[in-house]
Amino acid sequence: MQSLLTVTELAQFLGISPQTIYNRRSYGTPHALPTCVQIGAIARYRLSDVEAWLDQLSHESRNETYESKSAELPKRRGRPTKAEEIQRRKKIDVGRPH
């Protein structure tokens, strides 16, 4: 039987913080993380699944550009950024007569 990686171990393996893993799980974006084994409320990751996921990502990155991936991201929750707010105001001002 394969050993299962904890969130902390997966974060160390990928070189990211554990909080990033929790954030990606909560957003539920496709291909954000490898598939996990859910044991109650605890998520564990098989090393073979992680390696397969990394292979898939490297294959996709060769075939797609960054722009096409960013267009598929879901709308962020919460308060808009300053840049988003300025863009929204510009759109409103364009439609308004002077």
PDB file as gemmi writes it, atoms N, CA and C in Angstrom:
CRYST1    1.000    1.000    1.000  90.00  90.00  90.00 P 1                      
ATOM      1  N   MET A   1       0.839  -1.186   0.000  1.00  0.00           N  
ATOM      2  CA  MET A   1       0.000   0.000   0.000  1.00  0.00           C  
ATOM      3  C   MET A   1       0.878   1.241   0.000  1.00  0.00           C  
ATOM      4  N   GLN A   2       0.472   2.226  -0.783  1.00  0.00           N  
ATOM      5  CA  GLN A   2       1.203   3.482  -0.885  1.00  0.00           C  
ATOM      6  C   GLN A   2       0.978   4.347   0.338  1.00  0.00           C  
ATOM      7  N   SER A   3       2.010   5.088   0.726  1.00  0.00           N  
ATOM      8  CA  SER A   3       1.811   6.047   1.801  1.00  0.00           C  
ATOM      9  C   SER A   3       1.139   7.284   1.227  1.00  0.00           C  
ATOM     10  N   LEU A   4       0.403   7.968   2.063  1.00  0.00           N  
ATOM     11  CA  LEU A   4      -0.333   9.152   1.640  1.00  0.00           C  
ATOM     12  C   LEU A   4       0.351  10.400   2.171  1.00  0.00           C  
ATOM     13  N   LEU A   5       0.422  11.434   1.333  1.00  0.00           N  
ATOM     14  CA  LEU A   5       1.040  12.692   1.719  1.00  0.00           C  
ATOM     15  C   LEU A   5       0.024  13.585   2.415  1.00  0.00           C  
ATOM     16  N   THR A   6       0.463  14.259   3.464  1.00  0.00           N  
ATOM     17  CA  THR A   6      -0.389  15.264   4.110  1.00  0.00           C  
ATOM     18  C   THR A   6      -0.310  16.551   3.294  1.00  0.00           C  
ATOM     19  N   VAL A   7      -1.126  17.522   3.648  1.00  0.00           N  
ATOM     20  CA  VAL A   7      -1.100  18.812   2.963  1.00  0.00           C  
ATOM     21  C   VAL A   7       0.276  19.462   3.125  1.00  0.00           C  
ATOM     22  N   THR A   8       0.833  19.387   4.316  1.00  0.00           N  
ATOM     23  CA  THR A   8       2.160  19.971   4.570  1.00  0.00           C  
ATOM     24  C   THR A   8       3.237  19.281   3.747  1.00  0.00           C  
ATOM     25  N   GLU A   9       3.184  17.954   3.673  1.00  0.00           N  
ATOM     26  CA  GLU A   9       4.166  17.209   2.879  1.00  0.00           C  
ATOM     27  C   GLU A   9       4.023  17.520   1.390  1.00  0.00           C  
ATOM     28  N   LEU A  10       2.773  17.641   0.916  1.00  0.00           N  
ATOM     29  CA  LEU A  10       2.535  17.994  -0.486  1.00  0.00           C  
ATOM     30  C   LEU A  10       3.067  19.392  -0.772  1.00  0.00           C  
ATOM     31  N   ALA A  11       2.838  20.312   0.147  1.00  0.00           N  
ATOM     32  CA  ALA A  11       3.328  21.678  -0.029  1.00  0.00           C  
ATOM     33  C   ALA A  11       4.847  21.706  -0.122  1.00  0.00           C  
ATOM     34  N   GLN A  12       5.521  20.949   0.735  1.00  0.00           N  
ATOM     35  CA  GLN A  12       6.980  20.881   0.680  1.00  0.00           C  
ATOM     36  C   GLN A  12       7.444  20.250  -0.628  1.00  0.00           C  
ATOM     37  N   PHE A  13       6.759  19.224  -1.080  1.00  0.00           N  
ATOM     38  CA  PHE A  13       7.108  18.537  -2.322  1.00  0.00           C  
ATOM     39  C   PHE A  13       6.978  19.483  -3.521  1.00  0.00           C  
ATOM     40  N   LEU A  14       5.905  20.312  -3.533  1.00  0.00           N  
ATOM     41  CA  LEU A  14       5.652  21.218  -4.649  1.00  0.00           C  
ATOM     42  C   LEU A  14       6.369  22.557  -4.500  1.00  0.00           C  
ATOM     43  N   GLY A  15       6.865  22.852  -3.294  1.00  0.00           N  
ATOM     44  CA  GLY A  15       7.554  24.113  -3.078  1.00  0.00           C  
ATOM     45  C   GLY A  15       6.615  25.292  -2.910  1.00  0.00           C  
ATOM     46  N   ILE A  16       5.429  25.040  -2.385  1.00  0.00           N  
ATOM     47  CA  ILE A  16       4.460  26.101  -2.125  1.00  0.00           C  
ATOM     48  C   ILE A  16       4.023  26.016  -0.668  1.00  0.00           C  
ATOM     49  N   SER A  17       3.269  26.990  -0.215  1.00  0.00           N  
ATOM     50  CA  SER A  17       2.830  26.972   1.179  1.00  0.00           C  
ATOM     51  C   SER A  17       1.593  26.100   1.340  1.00  0.00           C  
ATOM     52  N   PRO A  18       1.389  25.550   2.530  1.00  0.00           N  
ATOM     53  CA  PRO A  18       0.167  24.764   2.769  1.00  0.00           C  
ATOM     54  C   PRO A  18      -1.099  25.595   2.559  1.00  0.00           C  
ATOM     55  N   GLN A  19      -1.037  26.887   2.866  1.00  0.00           N  
ATOM     56  CA  GLN A  19      -2.212  27.742   2.683  1.00  0.00           C  
ATOM     57  C   GLN A  19      -2.614  27.828   1.216  1.00  0.00           C  
ATOM     58  N   THR A  20      -1.644  27.803   0.318  1.00  0.00           N  
ATOM     59  CA  THR A  20      -1.940  27.812  -1.114  1.00  0.00           C  
ATOM     60  C   THR A  20      -2.746  26.580  -1.505  1.00  0.00           C  
ATOM     61  N   ILE A  21      -2.417  25.449  -0.925  1.00  0.00           N  
ATOM     62  CA  ILE A  21      -3.156  24.219  -1.212  1.00  0.00           C  
ATOM     63  C   ILE A  21      -4.594  24.344  -0.701  1.00  0.00           C  
ATOM     64  N   TYR A  22      -4.751  24.848   0.513  1.00  0.00           N  
ATOM     65  CA  TYR A  22      -6.105  25.047   1.045  1.00  0.00           C  
ATOM     66  C   TYR A  22      -6.897  26.022   0.176  1.00  0.00           C  
ATOM     67  N   ASN A  23      -6.261  27.093  -0.288  1.00  0.00           N  
ATOM     68  CA  ASN A  23      -6.944  28.067  -1.142  1.00  0.00           C  
ATOM     69  C   ASN A  23      -7.371  27.434  -2.459  1.00  0.00           C  
ATOM     70  N   ARG A  24      -6.486  26.670  -3.073  1.00  0.00           N  
ATOM     71  CA  ARG A  24      -6.828  26.032  -4.347  1.00  0.00           C  
ATOM     72  C   ARG A  24      -7.956  25.022  -4.177  1.00  0.00           C  
ATOM     73  N   ARG A  25      -7.972  24.323  -3.053  1.00  0.00           N  
ATOM     74  CA  ARG A  25      -9.064  23.372  -2.808  1.00  0.00           C  
ATOM     75  C   ARG A  25     -10.384  24.105  -2.640  1.00  0.00           C  
ATOM     76  N   SER A  26     -10.374  25.265  -1.967  1.00  0.00           N  
ATOM     77  CA  SER A  26     -11.624  25.982  -1.721  1.00  0.00           C  
ATOM     78  C   SER A  26     -12.179  26.604  -2.998  1.00  0.00           C  
ATOM     79  N   TYR A  27     -11.291  27.069  -3.915  1.00  0.00           N  
ATOM     80  CA  TYR A  27     -11.765  27.628  -5.175  1.00  0.00           C  
ATOM     81  C   TYR A  27     -12.240  26.551  -6.123  1.00  0.00           C  
ATOM     82  N   GLY A  28     -11.677  25.364  -6.027  1.00  0.00           N  
ATOM     83  CA  GLY A  28     -12.119  24.243  -6.850  1.00  0.00           C  
ATOM     84  C   GLY A  28     -11.826  24.392  -8.328  1.00  0.00           C  
ATOM     85  N   THR A  29     -10.781  25.130  -8.674  1.00  0.00           N  
ATOM     86  CA  THR A  29     -10.448  25.284 -10.082  1.00  0.00           C  
ATOM     87  C   THR A  29      -9.916  23.972 -10.636  1.00  0.00           C  
ATOM     88  N   PRO A  30     -10.311  23.623 -11.853  1.00  0.00           N  
ATOM     89  CA  PRO A  30      -9.823  22.373 -12.426  1.00  0.00           C  
ATOM     90  C   PRO A  30      -8.318  22.417 -12.622  1.00  0.00           C  
ATOM     91  N   HIS A  31      -7.671  21.330 -12.400  1.00  0.00           N  
ATOM     92  CA  HIS A  31      -6.223  21.159 -12.560  1.00  0.00           C  
ATOM     93  C   HIS A  31      -5.414  21.971 -11.558  1.00  0.00           C  
ATOM     94  N   ALA A  32      -6.052  22.506 -10.508  1.00  0.00           N  
ATOM     95  CA  ALA A  32      -5.321  23.290  -9.512  1.00  0.00           C  
ATOM     96  C   ALA A  32      -4.511  22.389  -8.591  1.00  0.00           C  
ATOM     97  N   LEU A  33      -4.994  21.187  -8.368  1.00  0.00           N  
ATOM     98  CA  LEU A  33      -4.314  20.235  -7.484  1.00  0.00           C  
ATOM     99  C   LEU A  33      -4.535  18.821  -7.999  1.00  0.00           C  
ATOM    100  N   PRO A  34      -3.667  17.902  -7.584  1.00  0.00           N  
ATOM    101  CA  PRO A  34      -3.924  16.494  -7.928  1.00  0.00           C  
ATOM    102  C   PRO A  34      -5.145  15.984  -7.159  1.00  0.00           C  
ATOM    103  N   THR A  35      -5.690  14.879  -7.606  1.00  0.00           N  
ATOM    104  CA  THR A  35      -6.837  14.318  -6.894  1.00  0.00           C  
ATOM    105  C   THR A  35      -6.406  13.870  -5.509  1.00  0.00           C  
ATOM    106  N   CYS A  36      -7.312  14.018  -4.564  1.00  0.00           N  
ATOM    107  CA  CYS A  36      -6.976  13.669  -3.188  1.00  0.00           C  
ATOM    108  C   CYS A  36      -7.865  12.526  -2.710  1.00  0.00           C  
ATOM    109  N   VAL A  37      -7.406  11.890  -1.656  1.00  0.00           N  
ATOM    110  CA  VAL A  37      -8.183  10.865  -0.973  1.00  0.00           C  
ATOM    111  C   VAL A  37      -8.752  11.544   0.263  1.00  0.00           C  
ATOM    112  N   GLN A  38     -10.065  11.592   0.340  1.00  0.00           N  
ATOM    113  CA  GLN A  38     -10.725  12.257   1.461  1.00  0.00           C  
ATOM    114  C   GLN A  38     -10.992  11.231   2.558  1.00  0.00           C  
ATOM    115  N   ILE A  39     -10.425  11.456   3.731  1.00  0.00           N  
ATOM    116  CA  ILE A  39     -10.641  10.589   4.888  1.00  0.00           C  
ATOM    117  C   ILE A  39     -11.327  11.455   5.936  1.00  0.00           C  
ATOM    118  N   GLY A  40     -12.634  11.387   5.972  1.00  0.00           N  
ATOM    119  CA  GLY A  40     -13.377  12.299   6.835  1.00  0.00           C  
ATOM    120  C   GLY A  40     -13.192  13.716   6.326  1.00  0.00           C  
ATOM    121  N   ALA A  41     -12.695  14.593   7.183  1.00  0.00           N  
ATOM    122  CA  ALA A  41     -12.430  15.970   6.782  1.00  0.00           C  
ATOM    123  C   ALA A  41     -10.983  16.180   6.364  1.00  0.00           C  
ATOM    124  N   ILE A  42     -10.196  15.120   6.344  1.00  0.00           N  
ATOM    125  CA  ILE A  42      -8.774  15.219   6.067  1.00  0.00           C  
ATOM    126  C   ILE A  42      -8.496  14.812   4.626  1.00  0.00           C  
ATOM    127  N   ALA A  43      -7.700  15.630   3.940  1.00  0.00           N  
ATOM    128  CA  ALA A  43      -7.307  15.325   2.562  1.00  0.00           C  
ATOM    129  C   ALA A  43      -5.896  14.763   2.563  1.00  0.00           C  
ATOM    130  N   ARG A  44      -5.716  13.663   1.844  1.00  0.00           N  
ATOM    131  CA  ARG A  44      -4.396  13.059   1.674  1.00  0.00           C  
ATOM    132  C   ARG A  44      -4.165  12.856   0.178  1.00  0.00           C  
ATOM    133  N   TYR A  45      -2.905  12.826  -0.211  1.00  0.00           N  
ATOM    134  CA  TYR A  45      -2.555  12.750  -1.624  1.00  0.00           C  
ATOM    135  C   TYR A  45      -1.615  11.577  -1.867  1.00  0.00           C  
ATOM    136  N   ARG A  46      -1.926  10.761  -2.871  1.00  0.00           N  
ATOM    137  CA  ARG A  46      -1.048   9.658  -3.263  1.00  0.00           C  
ATOM    138  C   ARG A  46       0.113  10.227  -4.076  1.00  0.00           C  
ATOM    139  N   LEU A  47       1.296   9.766  -3.813  1.00  0.00           N  
ATOM    140  CA  LEU A  47       2.472  10.246  -4.536  1.00  0.00           C  
ATOM    141  C   LEU A  47       2.341   9.956  -6.029  1.00  0.00           C  
ATOM    142  N   SER A  48       1.784   8.808  -6.379  1.00  0.00           N  
ATOM    143  CA  SER A  48       1.611   8.471  -7.800  1.00  0.00           C  
ATOM    144  C   SER A  48       0.642   9.434  -8.480  1.00  0.00           C  
ATOM    145  N   ASP A  49      -0.422   9.865  -7.766  1.00  0.00           N  
ATOM    146  CA  ASP A  49      -1.367  10.840  -8.322  1.00  0.00           C  
ATOM    147  C   ASP A  49      -0.697  12.196  -8.516  1.00  0.00           C  
ATOM    148  N   VAL A  50       0.153  12.570  -7.561  1.00  0.00           N  
ATOM    149  CA  VAL A  50       0.860  13.851  -7.650  1.00  0.00           C  
ATOM    150  C   VAL A  50       1.797  13.845  -8.850  1.00  0.00           C  
ATOM    151  N   GLU A  51       2.536  12.768  -9.033  1.00  0.00           N  
ATOM    152  CA  GLU A  51       3.463  12.673 -10.157  1.00  0.00           C  
ATOM    153  C   GLU A  51       2.723  12.661 -11.495  1.00  0.00           C  
ATOM    154  N   ALA A  52       1.587  11.968 -11.556  1.00  0.00           N  
ATOM    155  CA  ALA A  52       0.784  11.949 -12.782  1.00  0.00           C  
ATOM    156  C   ALA A  52       0.232  13.341 -13.082  1.00  0.00           C  
ATOM    157  N   TRP A  53      -0.195  14.044 -12.045  1.00  0.00           N  
ATOM    158  CA  TRP A  53      -0.716  15.401 -12.190  1.00  0.00           C  
ATOM    159  C   TRP A  53       0.375  16.341 -12.714  1.00  0.00           C  
ATOM    160  N   LEU A  54       1.595  16.214 -12.186  1.00  0.00           N  
ATOM    161  CA  LEU A  54       2.705  17.041 -12.659  1.00  0.00           C  
ATOM    162  C   LEU A  54       3.031  16.745 -14.115  1.00  0.00           C  
ATOM    163  N   ASP A  55       2.989  15.474 -14.500  1.00  0.00           N  
ATOM    164  CA  ASP A  55       3.226  15.112 -15.896  1.00  0.00           C  
ATOM    165  C   ASP A  55       2.168  15.719 -16.804  1.00  0.00           C  
ATOM    166  N   GLN A  56       0.924  15.673 -16.354  1.00  0.00           N  
ATOM    167  CA  GLN A  56      -0.179  16.245 -17.128  1.00  0.00           C  
ATOM    168  C   GLN A  56       0.003  17.752 -17.277  1.00  0.00           C  
ATOM    169  N   LEU A  57       0.393  18.441 -16.207  1.00  0.00           N  
ATOM    170  CA  LEU A  57       0.610  19.880 -16.276  1.00  0.00           C  
ATOM    171  C   LEU A  57       1.735  20.239 -17.232  1.00  0.00           C  
ATOM    172  N   SER A  58       2.810  19.484 -17.196  1.00  0.00           N  
ATOM    173  CA  SER A  58       3.928  19.789 -18.089  1.00  0.00           C  
ATOM    174  C   SER A  58       3.537  19.533 -19.542  1.00  0.00           C  
ATOM    175  N   HIS A  59       2.724  18.521 -19.775  1.00  0.00           N  
ATOM    176  CA  HIS A  59       2.248  18.239 -21.135  1.00  0.00           C  
ATOM    177  C   HIS A  59       1.333  19.359 -21.616  1.00  0.00           C  
ATOM    178  N   GLU A  60       0.422  19.817 -20.751  1.00  0.00           N  
ATOM    179  CA  GLU A  60      -0.498  20.893 -21.123  1.00  0.00           C  
ATOM    180  C   GLU A  60       0.234  22.198 -21.355  1.00  0.00           C  
ATOM    181  N   SER A  61       1.264  22.474 -20.563  1.00  0.00           N  
ATOM    182  CA  SER A  61       1.978  23.746 -20.704  1.00  0.00           C  
ATOM    183  C   SER A  61       2.733  23.808 -22.030  1.00  0.00           C  
ATOM    184  N   ARG A  62       3.088  22.668 -22.552  1.00  0.00           N  
ATOM    185  CA  ARG A  62       3.731  22.662 -23.864  1.00  0.00           C  
ATOM    186  C   ARG A  62       2.726  22.961 -24.975  1.00  0.00           C  
ATOM    187  N   ASN A  63       1.467  22.634 -24.740  1.00  0.00           N  
ATOM    188  CA  ASN A  63       0.457  22.759 -25.787  1.00  0.00           C  
ATOM    189  C   ASN A  63      -0.400  24.013 -25.697  1.00  0.00           C  
ATOM    190  N   GLU A  64      -0.403  24.701 -24.556  1.00  0.00           N  
ATOM    191  CA  GLU A  64      -1.266  25.869 -24.384  1.00  0.00           C  
ATOM    192  C   GLU A  64      -0.444  27.072 -23.971  1.00  0.00           C  
ATOM    193  N   THR A  65      -1.007  28.246 -24.233  1.00  0.00           N  
ATOM    194  CA  THR A  65      -0.346  29.470 -23.802  1.00  0.00           C  
ATOM    195  C   THR A  65      -0.943  29.927 -22.489  1.00  0.00           C  
ATOM    196  N   TYR A  66      -0.243  30.808 -21.798  1.00  0.00           N  
ATOM    197  CA  TYR A  66      -0.698  31.315 -20.498  1.00  0.00           C  
ATOM    198  C   TYR A  66      -2.007  32.095 -20.654  1.00  0.00           C  
ATOM    199  N   GLU A  67      -2.161  32.842 -21.747  1.00  0.00           N  
ATOM    200  CA  GLU A  67      -3.354  33.660 -21.939  1.00  0.00           C  
ATOM    201  C   GLU A  67      -4.619  32.814 -21.997  1.00  0.00           C  
ATOM    202  N   SER A  68      -4.552  31.664 -22.649  1.00  0.00           N  
ATOM    203  CA  SER A  68      -5.746  30.835 -22.759  1.00  0.00           C  
ATOM    204  C   SER A  68      -6.129  30.246 -21.408  1.00  0.00           C  
ATOM    205  N   LYS A  69      -5.148  29.966 -20.547  1.00  0.00           N  
ATOM    206  CA  LYS A  69      -5.455  29.442 -19.217  1.00  0.00           C  
ATOM    207  C   LYS A  69      -6.058  30.515 -18.333  1.00  0.00           C  
ATOM    208  N   SER A  70      -5.546  31.745 -18.423  1.00  0.00           N  
ATOM    209  CA  SER A  70      -6.042  32.807 -17.556  1.00  0.00           C  
ATOM    210  C   SER A  70      -7.478  33.184 -17.914  1.00  0.00           C  
ATOM    211  N   ALA A  71      -7.886  32.977 -19.158  1.00  0.00           N  
ATOM    212  CA  ALA A  71      -9.250  33.294 -19.556  1.00  0.00           C  
ATOM    213  C   ALA A  71     -10.256  32.324 -18.938  1.00  0.00           C  
ATOM    214  N   GLU A  72      -9.802  31.141 -18.519  1.00  0.00           N  
ATOM    215  CA  GLU A  72     -10.699  30.137 -17.968  1.00  0.00           C  
ATOM    216  C   GLU A  72     -10.889  30.250 -16.457  1.00  0.00           C  
ATOM    217  N   LEU A  73     -10.115  31.120 -15.801  1.00  0.00           N  
ATOM    218  CA  LEU A  73     -10.202  31.212 -14.356  1.00  0.00           C  
ATOM    219  C   LEU A  73     -11.552  31.768 -13.921  1.00  0.00           C  
ATOM    220  N   PRO A  74     -12.116  31.241 -12.846  1.00  0.00           N  
ATOM    221  CA  PRO A  74     -13.405  31.749 -12.377  1.00  0.00           C  
ATOM    222  C   PRO A  74     -13.245  33.133 -11.763  1.00  0.00           C  
ATOM    223  N   LYS A  75     -14.336  33.852 -11.676  1.00  0.00           N  
ATOM    224  CA  LYS A  75     -14.314  35.181 -11.066  1.00  0.00           C  
ATOM    225  C   LYS A  75     -13.947  35.056  -9.594  1.00  0.00           C  
ATOM    226  N   ARG A  76     -13.046  35.931  -9.163  1.00  0.00           N  
ATOM    227  CA  ARG A  76     -12.617  35.907  -7.775  1.00  0.00           C  
ATOM    228  C   ARG A  76     -13.742  36.362  -6.865  1.00  0.00           C  
ATOM    229  N   ARG A  77     -13.779  35.788  -5.677  1.00  0.00           N  
ATOM    230  CA  ARG A  77     -14.752  36.210  -4.683  1.00  0.00           C  
ATOM    231  C   ARG A  77     -14.194  37.404  -3.930  1.00  0.00           C  
ATOM    232  N   GLY A  78     -15.079  38.189  -3.337  1.00  0.00           N  
ATOM    233  CA  GLY A  78     -14.644  39.280  -2.476  1.00  0.00           C  
ATOM    234  C   GLY A  78     -14.562  40.611  -3.183  1.00  0.00           C  
ATOM    235  N   ARG A  79     -13.919  41.538  -2.535  1.00  0.00           N  
ATOM    236  CA  ARG A  79     -13.810  42.910  -3.007  1.00  0.00           C  
ATOM    237  C   ARG A  79     -12.944  42.973  -4.268  1.00  0.00           C  
ATOM    238  N   PRO A  80     -13.368  43.790  -5.261  1.00  0.00           N  
ATOM    239  CA  PRO A  80     -12.571  43.890  -6.478  1.00  0.00           C  
ATOM    240  C   PRO A  80     -11.250  44.614  -6.212  1.00  0.00           C  
ATOM    241  N   THR A  81     -10.262  44.325  -7.045  1.00  0.00           N  
ATOM    242  CA  THR A  81      -8.980  45.007  -6.925  1.00  0.00           C  
ATOM    243  C   THR A  81      -9.125  46.432  -7.440  1.00  0.00           C  
ATOM    244  N   LYS A  82      -8.149  47.260  -7.145  1.00  0.00           N  
ATOM    245  CA  LYS A  82      -8.173  48.655  -7.604  1.00  0.00           C  
ATOM    246  C   LYS A  82      -8.220  48.705  -9.129  1.00  0.00           C  
ATOM    247  N   ALA A  83      -7.455  47.851  -9.795  1.00  0.00           N  
ATOM    248  CA  ALA A  83      -7.433  47.825 -11.260  1.00  0.00           C  
ATOM    249  C   ALA A  83      -8.809  47.450 -11.822  1.00  0.00           C  
ATOM    250  N   GLU A  84      -9.479  46.478 -11.193  1.00  0.00           N  
ATOM    251  CA  GLU A  84     -10.817  46.088 -11.652  1.00  0.00           C  
ATOM    252  C   GLU A  84     -11.815  47.225 -11.455  1.00  0.00           C  
ATOM    253  N   GLU A  85     -11.682  47.947 -10.347  1.00  0.00           N  
ATOM    254  CA  GLU A  85     -12.578  49.068 -10.073  1.00  0.00           C  
ATOM    255  C   GLU A  85     -12.376  50.197 -11.081  1.00  0.00           C  
ATOM    256  N   ILE A  86     -11.137  50.482 -11.453  1.00  0.00           N  
ATOM    257  CA  ILE A  86     -10.857  51.521 -12.446  1.00  0.00           C  
ATOM    258  C   ILE A  86     -11.420  51.125 -13.800  1.00  0.00           C  
ATOM    259  N   GLN A  87     -11.253  49.847 -14.188  1.00  0.00           N  
ATOM    260  CA  GLN A  87     -11.814  49.368 -15.463  1.00  0.00           C  
ATOM    261  C   GLN A  87     -13.328  49.510 -15.483  1.00  0.00           C  
ATOM    262  N   ARG A  88     -13.969  49.173 -14.367  1.00  0.00           N  
ATOM    263  CA  ARG A  88     -15.427  49.281 -14.291  1.00  0.00           C  
ATOM    264  C   ARG A  88     -15.861  50.734 -14.437  1.00  0.00           C  
ATOM    265  N   ARG A  89     -15.156  51.657 -13.796  1.00  0.00           N  
ATOM    266  CA  ARG A  89     -15.495  53.083 -13.895  1.00  0.00           C  
ATOM    267  C   ARG A  89     -15.298  53.602 -15.303  1.00  0.00           C  
ATOM    268  N   LYS A  90     -14.256  53.146 -15.984  1.00  0.00           N  
ATOM    269  CA  LYS A  90     -14.023  53.570 -17.367  1.00  0.00           C  
ATOM    270  C   LYS A  90     -15.170  53.134 -18.267  1.00  0.00           C  
ATOM    271  N   LYS A  91     -15.668  51.919 -18.057  1.00  0.00           N  
ATOM    272  CA  LYS A  91     -16.783  51.424 -18.866  1.00  0.00           C  
ATOM    273  C   LYS A  91     -18.035  52.245 -18.625  1.00  0.00           C  
ATOM    274  N   ILE A  92     -18.272  52.642 -17.371  1.00  0.00           N  
ATOM    275  CA  ILE A  92     -19.444  53.456 -17.043  1.00  0.00           C  
ATOM    276  C   ILE A  92     -19.323  54.840 -17.653  1.00  0.00           C  
ATOM    277  N   ASP A  93     -18.113  55.461 -17.587  1.00  0.00           N  
ATOM    278  CA  ASP A  93     -17.905  56.805 -18.108  1.00  0.00           C  
ATOM    279  C   ASP A  93     -18.012  56.872 -19.630  1.00  0.00           C  
ATOM    280  N   VAL A  94     -17.650  55.801 -20.335  1.00  0.00           N  
ATOM    281  CA  VAL A  94     -17.732  55.775 -21.793  1.00  0.00           C  
ATOM    282  C   VAL A  94     -19.173  55.890 -22.249  1.00  0.00           C  
ATOM    283  N   GLY A  95     -20.082  55.253 -21.564  1.00  0.00           N  
ATOM    284  CA  GLY A  95     -21.485  55.265 -21.943  1.00  0.00           C  
ATOM    285  C   GLY A  95     -22.221  56.525 -21.527  1.00  0.00           C  
ATOM    286  N   ARG A  96     -21.621  57.370 -20.724  1.00  0.00           N  
ATOM    287  CA  ARG A  96     -22.258  58.563 -20.201  1.00  0.00           C  
ATOM    288  C   ARG A  96     -22.003  59.767 -21.133  1.00  0.00           C  
ATOM    289  N   PRO A  97     -23.045  60.560 -21.492  1.00  0.00           N  
ATOM    290  CA  PRO A  97     -22.823  61.757 -22.328  1.00  0.00           C  
ATOM    291  C   PRO A  97     -22.102  62.842 -21.523  1.00  0.00           C  
ATOM    292  N   HIS A  98     -21.264  63.621 -22.211  1.00  0.00           N  
ATOM    293  CA  HIS A  98     -20.472  64.665 -21.541  1.00  0.00           C  
ATOM    294  C   HIS A  98     -21.174  65.972 -21.524  1.00  0.00           C  
TER     295      HIS A  98                                                      
END                                                                             
